[in-house]
Amino acid sequence: EEQPLGKQIQVDWGQTIQKTMDKKEKKLYFIAFVLAHSRYKYMEWQDRPFTTQDTIRCHENAFQYFGGRTEEIVYDQDNLIAVNENAGDVILTKEFQAYVKQQKFRIYLCRKADPESKGMIENVVKYVKRNYADSRIFKDIEDWNQRAWMWLERTGNYKVHNTTKKRPVEVFTVEKQHLQPVSSLLSLTESTNTQSITRNVMKDNT
């Protein structure tokens, strides 16, 4: 069924194997988001598997890209966000539960490969693999993401959608007005940042 304006985002993960410039192969991972009404899309790539912290960061980037968030977000029961199922109740990871509580969106978890619940995002994952990633040569992850976002602007969000017969970017201009504002999570990302920078310390403590 068609979703109302501003009601739902669907989210899923994917991975590809790309040829590199030195004729080797590189496994890449991505997360994709789609606004269910307008079919307006966002994606972000990594050259390593996603963690829950990566997932949260990408949500923030997607909300910034969309200019807000929907009332609910649909996922399958991925171990990045859900620990297990207890008597029908899905238990979220501690980190993701804290994030959902702070951003105050409703989540809907469905079974993997459930086309009735999240067929739109499964189609987006296939679309990204077959139209963006197919036959492209990987240089580095920064270049790959930049080209991905340019592809979204030029093709993924611009070309007429097969189902709606409209350009996602044009429908998005209306849906954007129905999105919920989001607060910045800079303090959360800073407090959970596990990256470190190595420095050499000399004998005189410099």
N, C-alpha and C positions, 0 to 999 in steps of 0.2 A: 504493500500500500504506500501511496505517496505520503511523505511526512510533512507536517506543517512547517512553516517558516520558523527557523530558530529552535526547533525542538531537539534535533539529534545529530550527533557526529558519530561515525563508525570508524573504528581503528583496527589495524591489523599489521602484522610484521611479514617480511619476506626476505629472501636471500637469492643471490645470483653468483655465478662464477664468470669473471670477466678476463679477457685477454689484456695483458699489460704491454707497455711500450717496448719492453725487452723480451716480448714474445713468451712470457710465462703466464700463469693463471693466478688470479686473486679472488678469494671469496669475499663478497661484500654483503652487508646486512642493511635493511632499511625498515623504517616505520612509515605507514601511510595513514592519512586522515582524509575523510570526505564528509562534507556537509550533506546530509541526506536529502534535503529539499533541492538545493541548487546544483549538487554534484561538484561543487568547488573543492579542489583537492590541495593537499600539502604533503610533502614527503621529505624525509631526512635520512642520509646514509651514514654508515660507519664501516670502518675496515676491521672491526672486531664485534663479537656478539654483544647484544644490548644487555645492560643491567637495569635494575629498577630506577636507579638514579638517572641513567641515560633516558629512560622512558619519560620520567618526570620533566627533564630538561626539554625534550622534544615536544611534550604537551605545551609547555610555556611558549616555545617558539611557534607552534601551530596556532595557539590562541592569539599571539601577536600578529601572525600572518593574516588570520581571519578578522582581527579587530574585536575579538570577544569569544565567548563560548556558548554552547547550546545548553538546554535544560538537562539533557541526559547524554551519556556517551556509551556506546555499545562495543563490547569486546568479546572474544572467546575466553575460555578459562586458561589463559596463559600463565605460566609459573612466574613471570615477571611481576604480575599484579595480584595473583591469587595463590594462596598456600595449598588449600585443599577444600573439600566440600564436606560439611558436617550436617547430616540429617536434612539435606536440601538447602542449607545455608552455606554460601560460599564465603570462606574466610580470606580476606585480603592480606597481603604482606603488610607488615607494620609501617614500612616507609610509604607505600602507596595509600594505605588507609589514612595516614596523616595528611597526605597531599589532597585526597578527596575531601577530607574534613575542612581543610583550609580553603579550597577553592569552591566548595559547596555545590558540586554538581552531582546528579544522580547517575548511578552506573547500572548497566544492564549486561549481565554475563550470559552468554549462550554457549552451546556446544560447538566444538570445532567443525568447520565446513558445514555450517548451518545456513543455507541460502535464504531461508525465509526470514531469519533474524538479521543477517549481515551480508546478504548477497552483494550489496553495492560495493562494499570495501573489498570483498574477494575479487570482484571484477576489476577494481582499481589496481590491486596487487598484480593481477595478470596483465593488465594494460601497461603498467610500469615496466614489467619484465619484458614484454613483447615489443613495446614501442619505444621506450626510452633506453633500456639497458641493452637490448639486442644489438649485437655487432659493434657496440662502442668500445673504444680502447681506454683502459684505465691508466691515468697518469698519477694522480694523488687524490686523497679524499676531499681536499678543499676544492680542487678543480672539478671533481665529480659532482659535488653538491651544487656548486655554482651553475654548472651546465644543466643539472636536474631542475633547478628553480627557473632557469631560462626556458627550459622545455615546457614546464608547467604554464608559464606565461604565454608562450608561443603556440603550444599545442594542447597540453593536458587540460587547461582551463579555458582555452579559446575555441577549439573546434566544437562543432555542434554535437551534442550528446545523442546517442542512438535512441534512447528511450524518451527523453523529454523533448527532443527535436529543437532544443535551444542551446545557446552558448552558456556554459556554466558561469563565466565571468559576468554576463549580463544579468542572469537571475541572482547572482551573488550581490549585486548592487542593492537589490531589494532585501534579500535575506540578512545582509549585514546589519540592517537597521533593527533586526529582531534578536540580535545576539546579546547575551548578558555580559556586562563589563567584568574584567578580571583584575585582581590586584597583583602587583609584582611579587614574585617569590624570591627576590634577590637574597634575602636573609637566609631562606631555607637552602638555596643552592650553595651559598657560601659556607653554611654550617655543615653541609654534607659533602663538600668538595674533598675528595681524597687524593687529588693530584698533588705531587710535590716536585720541587725543583732541587736538583743535586748541585752542591757547591763544594769545591775543595778548600779546606782550611789549612793554612800554613802553620808552621811551628810557632810563629809569633802572634798567632790567633787572628791574622787577617784572612 
